[in-house]
Amino acid sequence: MARYYAVLCRQVLSHGNARNVLAKATGESPAEATTEFPEIVKPVQELWDKLEDKYAVASLAVASIIGLWTAAGVISAIDRLPVVPGILELVGIGYTGWFAYQNLIFTPDREALIAKIKGVYENIIGSS
């Protein structure tokens, strides 16, 4: 039975009548059939239309995906080594302790860190 439907779908798609079949299945004429997008698509589409350099944004998105994939592969390879994950965990715990001691324990250091974070935030977002 599944093989029959697969053959039928291939025949429909090969004839180019997939749109008409969809309209007939829904009971609407092809002119009335519209696609409803979720609410999140409209703001994204408006933002995309406002962009001037769409090629750069698309290239950056592809490069980011490739970078994340590569980083995940490297981390996975390091994680498979027998001793390295334990050493890296100790380094992370040590650095976290050092950072907390240097920046979070005493009030003047904490205030300086908060001021630095606010300054970086304003540089990135821009002052209003």
N, C-alpha and C positions, 0 to 999 in steps of 0.2 A: 504494500500500500504506500509506504514512504517513497519507494522507487517511482511509483506512478506519479506522485506529486512533484518529485524532483524533475522528471521528464516534462511534465506539464508546465512547470515554472520556466524551464529552459526554453520551451517552445514559445511561451508568452513573451519572454524577454528577447528572444531572437527576432520576433516579429515587430518589436518596437511598440507594442500595444500595452505596455505595463501601466501607463498612466490611465488609459481608458478602462483597464481591468480594475484598477484601484477605485476609480470613480463609480463603476458599476457595482463593486462590492460594497461601497458605502451608501449607495442609493442616491448619490448626488450627481449632477451633471458636471463635466470637467470645468465649466466656468464657475460653478459654485464651490468647488473644492478648494479650500484654502488651508494653509498650514499655520497652526497656532504655535507660537514660540513661547517658552517660559518667560516670565518677567525679567529675568536676569539677562536675556539675550538683547533686549532693546537698549539698555545703557551701554553694553559692550559694543553693539553695532554703532551707536551714536559716537562713542569714543573712537572707534576704528575709522569712521567717516571723517572725524575732525583731524586725524593724523595727517601730517604732510609727507613724512618719509616712511611709508608703509613697508618698503623693502628693508630698511634698517631694523624696524621693529620685528618683522618676520625673521630676519637673519639672527637677531639677538635671541628670539624665542627658540629657534632651532639650535643655536649654539648653547643655550642654557640647558636644553633637554639632553644634548650630547654630553655636556659637562657633568650633569647629574648622573647620567648613565655610566660615564667613565669613573666618576668618584665612587659610585656604588660598587663597581667592579673592583676597584683598587682596595676599598675597605673590605670587601668580601674576601679578596685574596690575602690580605693581611690577617684577617680574622682566622683563616685556615692554618696559619703558621702556629706551631705549638707554644712558643714562649712569648711572642710579641704582644698578643692581646693583654696578658697579665701585666707586662711592663708598661704598656700604654695606659692601662687603667691606673696603675700607681702614679704615673706621671700626671694624669688628669686630676687625681685626688690631691696630689702635691700642689699643682698649680692652683686649684680651686682654693685650697687652704691659704696659699701665699696671697692670692688676690683678695680674699676676704680679710686677711690680716692687714694688708696694705691699704685697702680702700673702704672697708665697711665697718670696722670695729670702732674707730675713733671718729667723733663728730666732724672735725675740720676736714679730714680726708673724705668722709662721706659727702659733705657739702661740695667739695671740689669735684668729686666724681659726678654728682648730680648736675653741677654747673657745666661740666664738660659734655655730658650727655645732652643737655638742653642746647648747648652751642652747636653740636653736630646735628641735632635734629633741626634746628633753625637753618643751618646751612643747606641741608638736604631739601626740606620742605619750602623754605623761604619765609622770611618774616612777613607777617600780615599787617 
